[in-house]
Structure formats: structure tokens, C-alpha cells
Amino acid sequence: MKKYKCHKVVWAMKIVGFDFPPKGEESKGVLLLGQEQNEFVSQEYFNHHTPEVGGYYVKYSDGYESYSPAKAFEEGYSEIPSDEKVYKKIDNNFMYHSPIGDQPKKYSAIRGIGKEIAYLIEALVPDSREKSLAMTKLEEAVMWANAGIARNTPDKEAD
């Protein structure tokens, strides 16, 4: 067999107890009790996975629900800190930013100066690895400068 290493991001909750439905209402499912929150699961899930106190209720990005014994889970996963400020920045960095206000003029000004420098590099620098790197870094500088405008313009400037 081949070796594999896990690199999945999952949501998980350490189980500290169960709240079972009254007799005759088993079809309603089982409430898994966690330290910070609770999670309702179907009776089918409970019967199939037979979770135990101390183990982990695990939910994958595609919605699949599973159970993992504590030792296996804790050896295979580390917690991702839930820093809302970091998540907000990631969301902002990976979303489309429609141009607002005078942003298009700012983008054009930066691209125009970048193009002038590119023509100067093309004219003066011999064909070489260094010339190629200079052009690449110039393109990156223009891209990052425009991304800085797109990502950091306060909404109030949109008017």
C-alpha cells in the first residue's frame, strides 16, 4: 500500500455528552453536546458511526458527517484559530472588487507609468535573465499597487 498524509480542512467538535430523545421519538435524532456548542445529528448517523464521549464529530466541506476517535483526530489535525479579523482579510483578498469612484483613473495612472518603465527597460537592458526578472517584478508592482487600491478603498470614497 502507499502512504498518505491528510491535508483536509474540516469542522469538528469534541463530544462531551449526548442528549437522547424521549422513548418513541428516536426518529428526531440525537443532540451531540460539545464544550462550546451542540450539534444535532440523525439517529441514522448515531447508529452508523457510534460516537463516544471524548471523540470528535467531524463535518467536511461537502457536508459529509463523520466521527473520529480522539487519538486519531488529535494526531491528524491541528486547530485553525478562528480569528475573525484574519477571515475578513482573506475574504476581502479573494473577492472581486468592482471599480468604484476614481479607482479606474488611479489604475490607469499606475499602469501608464509602469508601461513607460517597461519601454525603458526594453530599450536599455540587454536580453537576459535580469531583464526578464525586471519586467516580471514591474508587472507585479503594478498589479500589487492596483490591488492595494481595490482592496483598501473605504466605501465612503465610492460616492
KEBA-970355 format. One record per residue: residue in one letter; x, z, y of N, C-alpha, C in turn. Coordinates in steps of 0.05 Angstrom, whole numbers, plus 5000, padded with zeros to 4 digits. Layout:
% residues N
AXZYXZYXZY
...
//
This chain:
% residues 159
M501750004976500050005000501750005025
K500649905047502049905073501450165088
K503250235106502850475123501350385148
Y499650565159498150505184498350745202
K498250695228498250905248495750875265
C494251095270491851075285492451055315
H490950885329491250855358488550825371
K486450935359483750925369483251145389
V481551085408480551285427477651355418
V477151605413474551695403473551925420
W471051985418469852225429469452415406
A470152665410469952855388469153135398
M468053285380467153555387467753735363
K469153955368469654145346467054295341
I466254305316463754425308464154735305
V462454885319462555175316460155295302
G458155125297455855225282453755005280
F451455075268449254885264446655015271
D444754865280442054955285440254775269
F439254875247437554715229434654735238
P433154515233430354515240428754695220
P426354775228424754945210424054785184
K423554935163422754825137420454625141
G420754385129418654185131419153985155
E421054055173421653875196424453765194
E425553745170428353655167428753375178
S426653215179426952935189427852935219
K427553155232428353165261431353175264
G432853235243435753245245436853525248
V439453535255440853785257442353785284
L442354015297443854045322446654165315
L448754005320451454105316452254265341
L453154505338453854675361456854645366
G457554585391460354565399461054785419
Q463554805426464455015444463454965473
E463354705481462554645508459854485509
Q459054375487456654215487455554205458
N453154105455451954075428451353785424
E451053705399450453425393448353415371
F446253265375444153235356444853005337
V444653055311445152845291442852835271
S442552605259440452565239441052725214
Q438952785199439252915173440852735155
E440552475157442052285141445052315146
Y445852335172448652375179449652635166
F448052845169448853105159449253105129
N447452975115447552965085449952785076
H450452565091452552385083455352495088
H455752615112458352705120458952995113
T456953155107457153435101459153575119
P458653575145460553705164460654005159
E462954125166463454405163464254525190
V463654785194464554925218467554905219
G468654845242471554815246472454525245
G470854355233471454065232470453935258
Y470753665259470153515283467953305278
Y466053305296464053085298465452875315
V465652625305467152405318465352175323
K465452065348463951825355465851615365
Y465651375353467351155361466050985383
S467650815396466650655418464350465411
D464150395385461950215376459450375369
G459550645373457350815367457350945339
Y459150855322459350965295459951265296
E458551425280459051715280460251795253
S462151975255463552065231464152365233
Y465352465212466252735211469152745201
S470652925213473452945204474153245201
P475353315178476253595175478353655197
A478453905205480153995228483053905224
K484253955201487053895197487653595201
A486053425189486453135191486053045220
F484053145233483453065261485653155279
E486453405278488353515296491153405292
E491753315268494353185263494352895272
G492052775274491852495281491052425310
Y490052625325489052575352490152785371
S490552705396491052905417488952855439
E488253065452486153055472487052895496
I485252735507485752595532484452765554
P486052875572484853045593482752885609
S480553025614478352895629478652955658
D480352805671480852835700479152615714
E476952695725475052505738476452335759
K478352455773479752305794481352075782
V482652125759484151915745482251705735
Y479951785723478051595713476951415736
K476451535758475351385781477451175791
K479951255791482051065799482250835778
I482150905753482250695732479950505735
D477550615739475150445743475550265767
N476550375789476950215813479049995808
N481150055794483349865790482549635772
F480549675754479849475735477049355740
M476149365765473649245772474149015791
Y472248835793472448615812471648715839
H473248655859472748735887472048485903
S469448455909468648235926469748265954
P470748055966471848085993469748186012
I470548366029468748476049470048476077
G468448466097469548476124471648266130
D473848356141476048176147478148146125
Q477548236101479448226079480447936074
P478647736074479647456069481847376089
K481647456114483647386134486247526127
K486147776119488547926111489847806087
Y488247726067489347596043490847336050
S489547176067490746926075493346966091
A493447166108495847216124498147296105
I497647466086499747546067500647306050
R498647156039499346916023500946716040
G500246676065501646486083504546556086
I505046806092507846896096509346876069
G507946956048509246926021509946636015
K508246456022508846166017511246076034
E511446166059513746096076516346196063
I516246436053518646546040519246386014
A517246316000517646155975518945885981
Y518045756003519245496011522245546018
L522845766032525545826040527245876015
I526246025996527746075971528245815957
E526145645955526445385941528545215955
A528745225981530645055996533545165995
L533845425994536545535997537845645972
V536245715952537445845929537745645906
P540145625895540545435873538745505849
D538045305833536445355809537945545791
S536645765785538045975769535946185760
R536846365743535146585734534346755759
E536246795777535746955801533646835818
K533646565821531646425837528946465824
S528846435798526346465783525246745787
L526946945784526147225788525147275817
A526547165836525747195864522947085869
M522346845857519746735860517646905846
T518247005822516347175808515847425823
K517947555833517547805848516047765874
L516447535887514947465911511947435905
E511347295883508547265874507347545869
E508947715856507947985850507448135876
A509348115895509048255920506448175935
V505947915936503447815948501047915933
M501147895907498847985890498348285895
W500448455894500048745897499148815926
A500148675945499348725973496348665976
N495448445965492648375966490948565949
A491948655926490548855910490249115926
G492349185941492249425957490049415978
I489649185989487449156009484849175994
A484549025972481949015958481149295947
R483049435936482449685923482149925942
N483249905966483450135983482050116010
T480449906014478949876039476450056037
P476250246055473850416055471350256059
D469150336048466550196050465750166079
K466450356097465550336124466750096139
E469049996130470249756142468749496134
A466949526114465549286104463649166124
D462749326144460849226163461949046184
//
